[in-house]
Amino acid sequence: MKLDDVSADLEEVLLTEDQIHERLAELSRQIEKDYEGETPLLVGVLKGAVMVMADLAKELRMPIEMDWMAVSSYGSGTQSSGVVRILKDLDTDLIGRRVLIVEDIIDSGLTLSWLLANLRSRGAKSVDILALLRKPDAAKVDVEVKYVGFEIPSRFVVGYGLDYAERYRNLRGVAVLAPHVYA
Ligand code: PRP
């Protein structure tokens, strides 16, 4: 779905498809250098990371493996609580592996900080994070993110994996949702 297809639902476009792909290409060149001669395991966090994982994986000019986790933050409403439950675990043994967690967005940082500790405890050689988007204003915990696509303001954004009530994930860009949609 293109941004134009739902323009009435969007207040402001933050990132177009081209901008995202260009940035993923830059990050891919960096990743190729950092993991030269190795086969990193990319771990996508469902469901938001599906788009970034697919485009990043296609852009990378090196062998990789992919695996997926689904986690759920306990807590009320839309806020992460930091208490995380695994809904779907990895199929891959992490011992000795170099792992790159792939996320769509880091907001409070609570999910990723938990995930980082969890995956590190499984004997991986290294665990790093790539997040397409980061909301620096919203950070409750400091998480080291090795590869950041874009810093964005703390507004309600949808698209490119990010949803509102499960909709807009298939939008090709990232945009601020118009308040009338959720009012
Ligand atoms: C989003 C996003 C991260 C998390 C970030 O997932 O994909 O996993 O929230 O928030 P935090 O930094 O405040 O912890 P969500 O729980 O909305 O699930 P989804 O990916 O299935 O939409």
Backbone and ligand atoms as CSV (ligand in chain L), in Angstrom:
chain,resi,resn,atom,element,x,y,z
A,1,MET,N,N,0.852,-1.202,0.000
A,1,MET,CA,C,0.000,0.000,0.000
A,1,MET,C,C,0.885,1.249,0.000
A,2,LYS,N,N,0.516,2.184,-0.863
A,2,LYS,CA,C,1.318,3.414,-0.944
A,2,LYS,C,C,0.790,4.465,0.027
A,3,LEU,N,N,1.661,5.395,0.391
A,3,LEU,CA,C,1.250,6.473,1.308
A,3,LEU,C,C,0.036,7.217,0.744
A,4,ASP,N,N,0.030,7.417,-0.569
A,4,ASP,CA,C,-1.080,8.120,-1.228
A,4,ASP,C,C,-2.415,7.384,-1.100
A,5,ASP,N,N,-2.355,6.068,-0.965
A,5,ASP,CA,C,-3.591,5.285,-0.904
A,5,ASP,C,C,-4.396,5.569,0.362
A,6,VAL,N,N,-3.713,6.026,1.429
A,6,VAL,CA,C,-4.411,6.301,2.695
A,6,VAL,C,C,-4.053,7.703,3.211
A,7,SER,N,N,-3.832,8.632,2.299
A,7,SER,CA,C,-3.344,9.956,2.713
A,7,SER,C,C,-4.282,10.650,3.697
A,8,ALA,N,N,-5.579,10.368,3.623
A,8,ALA,CA,C,-6.526,11.012,4.544
A,8,ALA,C,C,-6.318,10.556,5.991
A,9,ASP,N,N,-5.717,9.388,6.173
A,9,ASP,CA,C,-5.481,8.851,7.520
A,9,ASP,C,C,-4.148,9.325,8.102
A,10,LEU,N,N,-3.366,10.018,7.302
A,10,LEU,CA,C,-2.004,10.342,7.725
A,10,LEU,C,C,-1.847,11.843,7.928
A,11,GLU,N,N,-1.184,12.200,9.028
A,11,GLU,CA,C,-0.989,13.619,9.306
A,11,GLU,C,C,0.264,14.141,8.605
A,12,GLU,N,N,1.301,13.322,8.619
A,12,GLU,CA,C,2.566,13.763,8.028
A,12,GLU,C,C,3.400,12.549,7.630
A,13,VAL,N,N,3.970,12.610,6.455
A,13,VAL,CA,C,4.854,11.530,6.024
A,13,VAL,C,C,6.236,11.780,6.617
A,14,LEU,N,N,6.772,10.795,7.311
A,14,LEU,CA,C,8.116,10.950,7.878
A,14,LEU,C,C,9.178,10.338,6.968
A,15,LEU,N,N,8.875,9.180,6.392
A,15,LEU,CA,C,9.863,8.499,5.547
A,15,LEU,C,C,9.190,7.836,4.358
A,16,THR,N,N,9.744,8.066,3.191
A,16,THR,CA,C,9.229,7.393,1.999
A,16,THR,C,C,9.947,6.055,1.840
A,17,GLU,N,N,9.387,5.261,0.938
A,17,GLU,CA,C,9.970,3.955,0.629
A,17,GLU,C,C,11.423,4.124,0.150
A,18,ASP,N,N,11.652,5.107,-0.697
A,18,ASP,CA,C,13.008,5.326,-1.232
A,18,ASP,C,C,13.997,5.692,-0.132
A,19,GLN,N,N,13.580,6.562,0.770
A,19,GLN,CA,C,14.474,6.959,1.879
A,19,GLN,C,C,14.832,5.749,2.739
A,20,ILE,N,N,13.843,4.901,3.000
A,20,ILE,CA,C,14.085,3.704,3.828
A,20,ILE,C,C,15.069,2.771,3.112
A,21,HIS,N,N,14.837,2.546,1.822
A,21,HIS,CA,C,15.710,1.618,1.085
A,21,HIS,C,C,17.132,2.147,0.979
A,22,GLU,N,N,17.255,3.450,0.801
A,22,GLU,CA,C,18.575,4.055,0.723
A,22,GLU,C,C,19.339,3.870,2.038
A,23,ARG,N,N,18.635,4.086,3.130
A,23,ARG,CA,C,19.279,3.940,4.446
A,23,ARG,C,C,19.621,2.476,4.736
A,24,LEU,N,N,18.734,1.573,4.341
A,24,LEU,CA,C,19.021,0.145,4.563
A,24,LEU,C,C,20.224,-0.293,3.740
A,25,ALA,N,N,20.415,0.318,2.573
A,25,ALA,CA,C,21.580,-0.001,1.748
A,25,ALA,C,C,22.854,0.478,2.461
A,26,GLU,N,N,22.809,1.676,3.037
A,26,GLU,CA,C,23.978,2.181,3.784
A,26,GLU,C,C,24.311,1.265,4.959
A,27,LEU,N,N,23.292,0.913,5.697
A,27,LEU,CA,C,23.519,0.044,6.859
A,27,LEU,C,C,24.036,-1.328,6.419
A,28,SER,N,N,23.554,-1.788,5.287
A,28,SER,CA,C,23.989,-3.109,4.791
A,28,SER,C,C,25.480,-3.109,4.478
A,29,ARG,N,N,25.972,-2.026,3.883
A,29,ARG,CA,C,27.411,-1.945,3.561
A,29,ARG,C,C,28.236,-2.022,4.850
A,30,GLN,N,N,27.724,-1.375,5.897
A,30,GLN,CA,C,28.400,-1.398,7.195
A,30,GLN,C,C,28.383,-2.813,7.785
A,31,ILE,N,N,27.227,-3.461,7.712
A,31,ILE,CA,C,27.071,-4.814,8.260
A,31,ILE,C,C,27.986,-5.793,7.519
A,32,GLU,N,N,28.082,-5.639,6.185
A,32,GLU,CA,C,28.952,-6.528,5.399
A,32,GLU,C,C,30.402,-6.435,5.879
A,33,LYS,N,N,30.828,-5.226,6.237
A,33,LYS,CA,C,32.201,-5.054,6.748
A,33,LYS,C,C,32.340,-5.660,8.135
A,34,ASP,N,N,31.372,-5.341,8.992
A,34,ASP,CA,C,31.457,-5.773,10.390
A,34,ASP,C,C,31.403,-7.294,10.556
A,35,TYR,N,N,30.737,-7.982,9.618
A,35,TYR,CA,C,30.576,-9.437,9.748
A,35,TYR,C,C,31.296,-10.173,8.612
A,36,GLU,N,N,32.328,-9.561,8.086
A,36,GLU,CA,C,33.020,-10.145,6.937
A,36,GLU,C,C,33.487,-11.569,7.219
A,37,GLY,N,N,33.216,-12.453,6.293
A,37,GLY,CA,C,33.653,-13.845,6.434
A,37,GLY,C,C,32.801,-14.674,7.372
A,38,GLU,N,N,31.730,-14.069,7.910
A,38,GLU,CA,C,30.884,-14.803,8.857
A,38,GLU,C,C,29.452,-14.893,8.330
A,39,THR,N,N,28.678,-15.720,8.960
A,39,THR,CA,C,27.256,-15.825,8.601
A,39,THR,C,C,26.435,-15.442,9.821
A,40,PRO,N,N,26.088,-14.162,9.938
A,40,PRO,CA,C,25.320,-13.757,11.118
A,40,PRO,C,C,23.900,-14.325,11.083
A,41,LEU,N,N,23.346,-14.462,12.277
A,41,LEU,CA,C,21.950,-14.865,12.401
A,41,LEU,C,C,21.131,-13.609,12.668
A,42,LEU,N,N,20.254,-13.278,11.740
A,42,LEU,CA,C,19.371,-12.140,11.931
A,42,LEU,C,C,18.117,-12.616,12.661
A,43,VAL,N,N,17.838,-11.991,13.792
A,43,VAL,CA,C,16.661,-12.372,14.574
A,43,VAL,C,C,15.621,-11.271,14.482
A,44,GLY,N,N,14.525,-11.568,13.818
A,44,GLY,CA,C,13.445,-10.591,13.658
A,44,GLY,C,C,12.444,-10.743,14.782
A,45,VAL,N,N,11.951,-9.596,15.256
A,45,VAL,CA,C,10.964,-9.614,16.326
A,45,VAL,C,C,9.591,-9.331,15.708
A,46,LEU,N,N,8.741,-10.366,15.750
A,46,LEU,CA,C,7.408,-10.253,15.129
A,46,LEU,C,C,6.516,-9.288,15.896
A,47,LYS,N,N,5.556,-8.613,15.245
A,47,LYS,CA,C,5.378,-8.711,13.806
A,47,LYS,C,C,6.018,-7.535,13.103
A,48,GLY,N,N,6.301,-6.484,13.860
A,48,GLY,CA,C,6.725,-5.218,13.260
A,48,GLY,C,C,7.968,-5.298,12.393
A,49,ALA,N,N,8.865,-6.240,12.692
A,49,ALA,CA,C,10.153,-6.265,11.995
A,49,ALA,C,C,10.113,-6.960,10.640
A,50,VAL,N,N,8.950,-7.447,10.243
A,50,VAL,CA,C,8.873,-8.248,9.014
A,50,VAL,C,C,9.366,-7.477,7.783
A,51,MET,N,N,8.936,-6.232,7.655
A,51,MET,CA,C,9.313,-5.456,6.455
A,51,MET,C,C,10.802,-5.132,6.450
A,52,VAL,N,N,11.308,-4.647,7.574
A,52,VAL,CA,C,12.722,-4.272,7.623
A,52,VAL,C,C,13.603,-5.501,7.446
A,53,MET,N,N,13.201,-6.620,8.018
A,53,MET,CA,C,13.967,-7.860,7.858
A,53,MET,C,C,13.998,-8.276,6.388
A,54,ALA,N,N,12.869,-8.232,5.725
A,54,ALA,CA,C,12.806,-8.677,4.323
A,54,ALA,C,C,13.686,-7.787,3.443
A,55,ASP,N,N,13.572,-6.483,3.603
A,55,ASP,CA,C,14.336,-5.578,2.737
A,55,ASP,C,C,15.826,-5.599,3.076
A,56,LEU,N,N,16.144,-5.674,4.358
A,56,LEU,CA,C,17.554,-5.734,4.762
A,56,LEU,C,C,18.196,-7.022,4.239
A,57,ALA,N,N,17.506,-8.134,4.429
A,57,ALA,CA,C,18.046,-9.431,4.012
A,57,ALA,C,C,18.304,-9.458,2.505
A,58,LYS,N,N,17.398,-8.842,1.738
A,58,LYS,CA,C,17.575,-8.816,0.280
A,58,LYS,C,C,18.724,-7.900,-0.126
A,59,GLU,N,N,18.923,-6.848,0.646
A,59,GLU,CA,C,19.966,-5.871,0.326
A,59,GLU,C,C,21.371,-6.401,0.646
A,60,LEU,N,N,21.487,-7.248,1.654
A,60,LEU,CA,C,22.801,-7.722,2.100
A,60,LEU,C,C,23.458,-8.618,1.046
A,61,ARG,N,N,24.721,-8.306,0.735
A,61,ARG,CA,C,25.457,-9.085,-0.266
A,61,ARG,C,C,26.360,-10.079,0.450
A,62,MET,N,N,25.791,-10.868,1.322
A,62,MET,CA,C,26.560,-11.848,2.090
A,62,MET,C,C,25.583,-12.910,2.606
A,63,PRO,N,N,26.121,-14.075,2.966
A,63,PRO,CA,C,25.208,-15.096,3.499
A,63,PRO,C,C,24.719,-14.717,4.900
A,64,ILE,N,N,23.476,-14.932,5.152
A,64,ILE,CA,C,22.904,-14.719,6.480
A,64,ILE,C,C,21.934,-15.862,6.768
A,65,GLU,N,N,21.561,-15.998,8.033
A,65,GLU,CA,C,20.426,-16.862,8.373
A,65,GLU,C,C,19.392,-15.991,9.049
A,66,MET,N,N,18.157,-16.405,8.984
A,66,MET,CA,C,17.074,-15.647,9.621
A,66,MET,C,C,16.319,-16.536,10.602
A,67,ASP,N,N,15.951,-15.954,11.726
A,67,ASP,CA,C,15.050,-16.647,12.651
A,67,ASP,C,C,14.141,-15.588,13.272
A,68,TRP,N,N,13.107,-16.038,13.945
A,68,TRP,CA,C,12.076,-15.111,14.417
A,68,TRP,C,C,11.695,-15.373,15.856
A,69,MET,N,N,11.381,-14.321,16.551
A,69,MET,CA,C,10.822,-14.442,17.904
A,69,MET,C,C,9.549,-13.618,17.964
A,70,ALA,N,N,8.607,-14.088,18.769
A,70,ALA,CA,C,7.444,-13.259,19.072
A,70,ALA,C,C,7.428,-13.069,20.574
A,71,VAL,N,N,7.347,-11.832,20.999
A,71,VAL,CA,C,7.325,-11.542,22.435
A,71,VAL,C,C,6.138,-10.645,22.741
A,72,SER,N,N,5.745,-10.666,23.985
A,72,SER,CA,C,4.650,-9.784,24.356
A,72,SER,C,C,5.004,-9.105,25.672
A,73,SER,N,N,4.827,-7.812,25.691
A,73,SER,CA,C,5.105,-7.070,26.923
A,73,SER,C,C,3.855,-7.090,27.779
A,74,TYR,N,N,4.030,-7.506,29.013
A,74,TYR,CA,C,2.901,-7.382,29.947
A,74,TYR,C,C,2.703,-5.908,30.232
A,75,GLY,N,N,1.539,-5.539,30.624
A,75,GLY,CA,C,1.309,-4.136,30.958
A,75,GLY,C,C,0.048,-3.663,30.288
A,76,SER,N,N,-0.395,-2.503,30.726
A,76,SER,CA,C,-1.682,-2.029,30.228
A,76,SER,C,C,-1.490,-1.242,28.949
A,77,GLY,N,N,-2.488,-1.313,28.095
A,77,GLY,CA,C,-2.567,-0.473,26.908
A,77,GLY,C,C,-1.395,-0.632,25.971
A,78,THR,N,N,-0.901,0.478,25.479
A,78,THR,CA,C,0.093,0.448,24.413
A,78,THR,C,C,1.511,0.614,24.943
A,79,GLN,N,N,1.654,0.726,26.261
A,79,GLN,CA,C,2.974,0.966,26.834
A,79,GLN,C,C,3.647,-0.346,27.203
A,80,SER,N,N,4.919,-0.478,26.863
A,80,SER,CA,C,5.679,-1.649,27.323
A,80,SER,C,C,5.884,-1.530,28.820
A,81,SER,N,N,5.946,-2.693,29.483
A,81,SER,CA,C,6.179,-2.662,30.923
A,81,SER,C,C,7.590,-3.091,31.269
A,82,GLY,N,N,8.274,-3.741,30.318
A,82,GLY,CA,C,9.603,-4.260,30.615
A,82,GLY,C,C,9.562,-5.721,31.015
A,83,VAL,N,N,8.366,-6.220,31.348
A,83,VAL,CA,C,8.223,-7.648,31.634
A,83,VAL,C,C,7.789,-8.301,30.337
A,84,VAL,N,N,8.623,-9.199,29.862
A,84,VAL,CA,C,8.397,-9.723,28.524
A,84,VAL,C,C,8.146,-11.219,28.583
A,85,ARG,N,N,7.188,-11.671,27.798
A,85,ARG,CA,C,6.871,-13.099,27.731
A,85,ARG,C,C,7.199,-13.576,26.312
A,86,ILE,N,N,7.824,-14.735,26.194
A,86,ILE,CA,C,8.131,-15.265,24.858
A,86,ILE,C,C,6.922,-16.032,24.340
A,87,LEU,N,N,6.391,-15.604,23.196
A,87,LEU,CA,C,5.251,-16.287,22.577
A,87,LEU,C,C,5.727,-17.308,21.555
A,88,LYS,N,N,6.823,-16.961,20.872
A,88,LYS,CA,C,7.461,-17.900,19.940
A,88,LYS,C,C,8.958,-17.729,20.100
A,89,ASP,N,N,9.619,-18.829,20.415
A,89,ASP,CA,C,11.064,-18.740,20.624
A,89,ASP,C,C,11.813,-19.077,19.336
A,90,LEU,N,N,13.124,-18.852,19.369
A,90,LEU,CA,C,13.976,-19.174,18.226
A,90,LEU,C,C,14.039,-20.676,18.014
A,91,ASP,N,N,14.297,-21.074,16.756
A,91,ASP,CA,C,14.545,-22.485,16.464
A,91,ASP,C,C,16.045,-22.768,16.472
A,92,THR,N,N,16.843,-21.703,16.507
A,92,THR,CA,C,18.289,-21.816,16.307
A,92,THR,C,C,19.049,-21.815,17.629
A,93,ASP,N,N,20.078,-22.662,17.699
A,93,ASP,CA,C,20.981,-22.675,18.840
A,93,ASP,C,C,21.947,-21.491,18.693
A,94,LEU,N,N,22.080,-20.677,19.725
A,94,LEU,CA,C,22.886,-19.455,19.596
A,94,LEU,C,C,24.345,-19.632,19.998
A,95,ILE,N,N,24.701,-20.797,20.488
A,95,ILE,CA,C,26.074,-20.965,20.993
A,95,ILE,C,C,27.104,-20.667,19.897
A,96,GLY,N,N,27.956,-19.697,20.208
A,96,GLY,CA,C,29.026,-19.324,19.278
A,96,GLY,C,C,28.594,-18.469,18.102
A,97,ARG,N,N,27.309,-18.154,18.009
A,97,ARG,CA,C,26.809,-17.400,16.841
A,97,ARG,C,C,26.933,-15.899,17.027
A,98,ARG,N,N,27.054,-15.200,15.910
A,98,ARG,CA,C,26.949,-13.740,15.942
A,98,ARG,C,C,25.520,-13.380,15.544
A,99,VAL,N,N,24.850,-12.720,16.468
A,99,VAL,CA,C,23.412,-12.470,16.331
A,99,VAL,C,C,23.158,-10.985,16.112
A,100,LEU,N,N,22.285,-10.693,15.173
A,100,LEU,CA,C,21.851,-9.311,14.968
A,100,LEU,C,C,20.330,-9.271,15.105
A,101,ILE,N,N,19.878,-8.618,16.172
A,101,ILE,CA,C,18.437,-8.462,16.382
A,101,ILE,C,C,17.938,-7.367,15.433
A,102,VAL,N,N,16.864,-7.647,14.722
A,102,VAL,CA,C,16.318,-6.687,13.762
A,102,VAL,C,C,14.953,-6.223,14.266
A,103,GLU,N,N,14.841,-4.926,14.501
A,103,GLU,CA,C,13.593,-4.359,15.031
A,103,GLU,C,C,13.111,-3.214,14.159
A,104,ASP,N,N,11.823,-3.000,14.170
A,104,ASP,CA,C,11.267,-1.853,13.445
A,104,ASP,C,C,11.486,-0.570,14.245
A,105,ILE,N,N,11.207,-0.639,15.547
A,105,ILE,CA,C,11.282,0.596,16.332
A,105,ILE,C,C,11.733,0.324,17.755
A,106,ILE,N,N,12.488,1.246,18.292
A,106,ILE,CA,C,12.809,1.219,19.711
A,106,ILE,C,C,12.181,2.459,20.326
A,107,ASP,N,N,11.290,2.199,21.251
A,107,ASP,CA,C,10.496,3.291,21.831
A,107,ASP,C,C,10.980,3.510,23.264
A,108,SER,N,N,10.406,2.808,24.219
A,108,SER,CA,C,10.925,2.916,25.598
A,108,SER,C,C,12.268,2.200,25.731
A,109,GLY,N,N,12.505,1.222,24.864
A,109,GLY,CA,C,13.738,0.435,24.948
A,109,GLY,C,C,13.599,-0.787,25.844
A,110,LEU,N,N,12.448,-0.927,26.473
A,110,LEU,CA,C,12.283,-2.008,27.455
A,110,LEU,C,C,12.303,-3.394,26.800
A,111,THR,N,N,11.631,-3.514,25.651
A,111,THR,CA,C,11.588,-4.819,24.975
A,111,THR,C,C,12.991,-5.251,24.574
A,112,LEU,N,N,13.717,-4.339,23.944
A,112,LEU,CA,C,15.041,-4.692,23.438
A,112,LEU,C,C,16.051,-4.920,24.540
A,113,SER,N,N,15.928,-4.176,25.618
A,113,SER,CA,C,16.896,-4.378,26.681
A,113,SER,C,C,16.711,-5.764,27.306
A,114,TRP,N,N,15.474,-6.205,27.408
A,114,TRP,CA,C,15.190,-7.552,27.905
A,114,TRP,C,C,15.697,-8.603,26.917
A,115,LEU,N,N,15.417,-8.377,25.651
A,115,LEU,CA,C,15.787,-9.336,24.603
A,115,LEU,C,C,17.301,-9.498,24.492
A,116,LEU,N,N,17.987,-8.385,24.596
A,116,LEU,CA,C,19.442,-8.399,24.523
A,116,LEU,C,C,20.018,-9.291,25.630
A,117,ALA,N,N,19.553,-9.084,26.845
A,117,ALA,CA,C,20.041,-9.871,27.978
A,117,ALA,C,C,19.675,-11.338,27.789
A,118,ASN,N,N,18.464,-11.582,27.302
A,118,ASN,CA,C,18.007,-12.954,27.123
A,118,ASN,C,C,18.870,-13.695,26.090
A,119,LEU,N,N,19.111,-13.062,24.938
A,119,LEU,CA,C,19.879,-13.739,23.887
A,119,LEU,C,C,21.354,-13.868,24.278
A,120,ARG,N,N,21.878,-12.865,24.996
A,120,ARG,CA,C,23.283,-12.946,25.428
A,120,ARG,C,C,23.494,-14.122,26.385
A,121,SER,N,N,22.470,-14.425,27.172
A,121,SER,CA,C,22.611,-15.504,28.156
A,121,SER,C,C,22.619,-16.884,27.493
A,122,ARG,N,N,22.382,-16.952,26.191
A,122,ARG,CA,C,22.315,-18.251,25.507
A,122,ARG,C,C,23.645,-18.647,24.853
A,123,GLY,N,N,24.705,-17.917,25.165
A,123,GLY,CA,C,26.030,-18.330,24.682
A,123,GLY,C,C,26.405,-17.834,23.304
A,124,ALA,N,N,25.725,-16.791,22.832
A,124,ALA,CA,C,26.091,-16.225,21.531
A,124,ALA,C,C,27.465,-15.560,21.639
A,125,LYS,N,N,28.182,-15.516,20.516
A,125,LYS,CA,C,29.495,-14.868,20.481
A,125,LYS,C,C,29.318,-13.346,20.555
A,126,SER,N,N,28.297,-12.850,19.889
A,126,SER,CA,C,27.973,-11.427,19.980
A,126,SER,C,C,26.482,-11.251,19.721
A,127,VAL,N,N,25.902,-10.244,20.354
A,127,VAL,CA,C,24.497,-9.904,20.086
A,127,VAL,C,C,24.415,-8.387,19.919
A,128,ASP,N,N,23.992,-7.964,18.749
A,128,ASP,CA,C,23.837,-6.536,18.495
A,128,ASP,C,C,22.434,-6.260,17.965
A,129,ILE,N,N,22.143,-4.964,17.857
A,129,ILE,CA,C,20.781,-4.563,17.483
A,129,ILE,C,C,20.799,-3.642,16.271
A,130,LEU,N,N,19.867,-3.887,15.367
A,130,LEU,CA,C,19.547,-2.927,14.322
A,130,LEU,C,C,18.094,-2.523,14.517
A,131,ALA,N,N,17.851,-1.223,14.598
A,131,ALA,CA,C,16.470,-0.726,14.678
A,131,ALA,C,C,16.278,0.313,13.578
A,132,LEU,N,N,15.250,0.121,12.776
A,132,LEU,CA,C,15.015,1.089,11.702
A,132,LEU,C,C,14.723,2.470,12.280
A,133,LEU,N,N,13.918,2.502,13.348
A,133,LEU,CA,C,13.506,3.776,13.924
A,133,LEU,C,C,13.842,3.829,15.407
A,134,ARG,N,N,14.180,5.020,15.875
A,134,ARG,CA,C,14.375,5.183,17.311
A,134,ARG,C,C,13.726,6.490,17.742
A,135,LYS,N,N,12.968,6.398,18.844
A,135,LYS,CA,C,12.362,7.600,19.429
A,135,LYS,C,C,13.190,7.976,20.649
A,136,PRO,N,N,14.144,8.868,20.501
A,136,PRO,CA,C,15.050,9.145,21.620
A,136,PRO,C,C,14.359,9.782,22.817
A,137,ASP,N,N,13.338,10.562,22.569
A,137,ASP,CA,C,12.645,11.236,23.676
A,137,ASP,C,C,11.955,10.255,24.600
A,138,ALA,N,N,11.578,9.096,24.046
A,138,ALA,CA,C,10.763,8.168,24.813
A,138,ALA,C,C,11.583,7.149,25.605
A,139,ALA,N,N,12.897,7.174,25.425
A,139,ALA,CA,C,13.727,6.121,26.012
A,139,ALA,C,C,13.662,6.100,27.530
A,140,LYS,N,N,13.278,4.949,28.071
A,140,LYS,CA,C,13.248,4.785,29.535
A,140,LYS,C,C,14.519,4.105,30.005
A,141,VAL,N,N,15.085,3.280,29.136
A,141,VAL,CA,C,16.351,2.640,29.475
A,141,VAL,C,C,17.311,2.843,28.317
A,142,ASP,N,N,18.567,2.912,28.661
A,142,ASP,CA,C,19.586,3.123,27.652
A,142,ASP,C,C,19.953,1.784,27.038
A,143,VAL,N,N,19.660,1.591,25.772
A,143,VAL,CA,C,20.039,0.348,25.107
A,143,VAL,C,C,20.999,0.716,23.995
A,144,GLU,N,N,22.095,-0.016,23.920
A,144,GLU,CA,C,23.044,0.276,22.857
A,144,GLU,C,C,22.547,-0.331,21.542
A,145,VAL,N,N,22.245,0.539,20.597
A,145,VAL,CA,C,21.778,0.077,19.291
A,145,VAL,C,C,22.896,0.359,18.290
A,146,LYS,N,N,23.445,-0.708,17.733
A,146,LYS,CA,C,24.615,-0.552,16.864
A,146,LYS,C,C,24.258,0.105,15.537
A,147,TYR,N,N,23.113,-0.276,14.980
A,147,TYR,CA,C,22.692,0.275,13.691
A,147,TYR,C,C,21.307,0.913,13.834
A,148,VAL,N,N,21.254,2.235,13.685
A,148,VAL,CA,C,19.961,2.938,13.759
A,148,VAL,C,C,19.658,3.519,12.379
A,149,GLY,N,N,18.442,3.263,11.901
A,149,GLY,CA,C,18.049,3.829,10.614
A,149,GLY,C,C,17.809,5.326,10.726
A,150,PHE,N,N,16.812,5.683,11.517
A,150,PHE,CA,C,16.410,7.086,11.650
A,150,PHE,C,C,15.971,7.382,13.076
A,151,GLU,N,N,16.310,8.566,13.540
A,151,GLU,CA,C,15.754,9.077,14.805
A,151,GLU,C,C,14.451,9.796,14.431
A,152,ILE,N,N,13.386,9.470,15.140
A,152,ILE,CA,C,12.105,10.131,14.823
A,152,ILE,C,C,11.503,10.725,16.095
A,153,PRO,N,N,10.646,11.727,15.950
A,153,PRO,CA,C,10.020,12.311,17.133
A,153,PRO,C,C,9.049,11.338,17.796
A,154,SER,N,N,8.731,11.589,19.055
A,154,SER,CA,C,7.841,10.694,19.800
A,154,SER,C,C,6.385,10.939,19.419
A,155,ARG,N,N,6.023,10.553,18.222
A,155,ARG,CA,C,4.641,10.678,17.773
A,155,ARG,C,C,4.133,9.306,17.368
A,156,PHE,N,N,2.832,9.194,17.149
A,156,PHE,CA,C,2.224,7.899,16.838
A,156,PHE,C,C,2.444,7.582,15.364
A,157,VAL,N,N,3.421,6.746,15.081
A,157,VAL,CA,C,3.740,6.453,13.685
A,157,VAL,C,C,3.268,5.068,13.269
A,158,VAL,N,N,2.931,4.963,11.997
A,158,VAL,CA,C,2.490,3.683,11.416
A,158,VAL,C,C,3.223,3.464,10.094
A,159,GLY,N,N,3.136,2.225,9.617
A,159,GLY,CA,C,3.679,1.899,8.301
A,159,GLY,C,C,4.965,1.105,8.368
A,160,TYR,N,N,5.273,0.433,7.270
A,160,TYR,CA,C,6.500,-0.350,7.140
A,160,TYR,C,C,6.667,-1.304,8.349
A,161,GLY,N,N,5.592,-1.997,8.665
A,161,GLY,CA,C,5.617,-2.947,9.783
A,161,GLY,C,C,4.891,-2.460,11.021
A,162,LEU,N,N,4.858,-1.143,11.189
A,162,LEU,CA,C,4.223,-0.584,12.396
A,162,LEU,C,C,2.716,-0.442,12.196
A,163,ASP,N,N,1.965,-0.854,13.219
A,163,ASP,CA,C,0.514,-0.891,13.048
A,163,ASP,C,C,-0.220,0.063,13.982
A,164,TYR,N,N,-1.467,0.304,13.630
A,164,TYR,CA,C,-2.458,0.786,14.587
A,164,TYR,C,C,-3.590,-0.228,14.502
A,165,ALA,N,N,-3.882,-0.929,15.596
A,165,ALA,CA,C,-4.904,-1.983,15.618
A,165,ALA,C,C,-4.715,-2.951,14.447
A,166,GLU,N,N,-3.470,-3.342,14.227
A,166,GLU,CA,C,-3.064,-4.304,13.184
A,166,GLU,C,C,-3.144,-3.760,11.758
A,167,ARG,N,N,-3.579,-2.530,11.580
A,167,ARG,CA,C,-3.642,-1.962,10.221
A,167,ARG,C,C,-2.394,-1.118,9.934
A,168,TYR,N,N,-2.189,-0.844,8.702
A,168,TYR,CA,C,-1.112,0.029,8.175
A,168,TYR,C,C,0.267,-0.633,8.147
A,169,ARG,N,N,0.361,-1.896,8.551
A,169,ARG,CA,C,1.682,-2.534,8.524
A,169,ARG,C,C,2.208,-2.617,7.089
A,170,ASN,N,N,1.285,-2.721,6.128
A,170,ASN,CA,C,1.695,-2.906,4.732
A,170,ASN,C,C,1.915,-1.601,3.982
A,171,LEU,N,N,1.953,-0.503,4.705
A,171,LEU,CA,C,2.249,0.793,4.099
A,171,LEU,C,C,3.741,0.829,3.759
A,172,ARG,N,N,4.047,1.353,2.568
A,172,ARG,CA,C,5.452,1.303,2.111
A,172,ARG,C,C,6.365,2.305,2.802
A,173,GLY,N,N,5.786,3.364,3.377
A,173,GLY,CA,C,6.589,4.361,4.097
A,173,GLY,C,C,6.177,4.423,5.561
A,174,VAL,N,N,6.706,5.424,6.260
A,174,VAL,CA,C,6.366,5.632,7.675
A,174,VAL,C,C,5.735,7.011,7.809
A,175,ALA,N,N,4.610,7.078,8.520
A,175,ALA,CA,C,3.902,8.357,8.644
A,175,ALA,C,C,3.284,8.494,10.026
A,176,VAL,N,N,3.011,9.743,10.390
A,176,VAL,CA,C,2.300,10.018,11.642
A,176,VAL,C,C,0.817,9.807,11.366
A,177,LEU,N,N,0.174,9.023,12.230
A,177,LEU,CA,C,-1.249,8.736,12.060
A,177,LEU,C,C,-2.066,9.966,12.445
A,178,ALA,N,N,-3.070,10.275,11.644
A,178,ALA,CA,C,-3.927,11.425,11.960
A,178,ALA,C,C,-4.790,11.096,13.178
A,179,PRO,N,N,-4.921,12.018,14.118
A,179,PRO,CA,C,-5.649,11.737,15.359
A,179,PRO,C,C,-7.101,11.279,15.129
A,180,HIS,N,N,-7.743,11.731,14.054
A,180,HIS,CA,C,-9.152,11.333,13.859
A,180,HIS,C,C,-9.286,9.817,13.687
A,181,VAL,N,N,-8.216,9.148,13.301
A,181,VAL,CA,C,-8.282,7.698,13.098
A,181,VAL,C,C,-8.427,6.963,14.434
A,182,TYR,N,N,-7.759,7.450,15.472
A,182,TYR,CA,C,-7.817,6.734,16.757
A,182,TYR,C,C,-8.636,7.465,17.815
A,183,ALA,N,N,-9.197,8.607,17.457
A,183,ALA,CA,C,-10.000,9.366,18.430
A,183,ALA,C,C,-11.332,8.660,18.693
L,1,PRP,C1,C,6.771,-2.777,19.128
L,1,PRP,C2,C,8.117,-2.868,18.413
L,1,PRP,C3,C,9.043,-3.285,19.501
L,1,PRP,C4,C,8.447,-2.651,20.734
L,1,PRP,C5,C,9.210,-1.421,21.040
L,1,PRP,O1,O,6.202,-4.048,19.126
L,1,PRP,O2,O,8.093,-3.782,17.351
L,1,PRP,O3,O,9.104,-4.678,19.632
L,1,PRP,O4,O,7.093,-2.330,20.441
L,1,PRP,O5,O,8.718,-0.820,22.183
L,1,PRP,P1,P,9.606,-0.530,23.485
L,1,PRP,O6,O,10.931,0.022,23.000
L,1,PRP,O7,O,8.792,0.523,24.194
L,1,PRP,O8,O,9.743,-1.769,24.262
L,1,PRP,P2,P,4.687,-4.348,19.555
L,1,PRP,O9,O,4.685,-4.802,20.974
L,1,PRP,O10,O,3.818,-3.176,19.200
L,1,PRP,O11,O,4.335,-5.614,18.652
L,1,PRP,P3,P,4.265,-5.767,17.046
L,1,PRP,O12,O,5.690,-5.708,16.540
L,1,PRP,O13,O,3.651,-7.117,16.842
L,1,PRP,O14,O,3.422,-4.630,16.501
